[in-house]
């Protein structure tokens, strides 16, 4: 998976940055409180891109969400772990 991710960035990061920005600017079309599916939120407590507080807030909003917060984990856990 790491190799696939890195290959996707080989030509540059502008596409990824645009995707992330679009996710933040556009409405999701649902509220997290309405999620009924078991949900796992996995994030690092050292993430500099998306503050861990944002993940914790989302976890509070999703009923019965399971949270795994990786100590010293950054934004790209798929690469660093």
Secondary structure as UniProt FT lines:
FT   HELIX           2..9
FT   TURN            10..11
FT   HELIX           14..25
FT   HELIX           32..34
FT   STRAND          40..44
FT   TURN            45..46
FT   HELIX           52..61
FT   TURN            63..64
FT   STRAND          66..70
FT   TURN            71..72
FT   HELIX           77..80
//
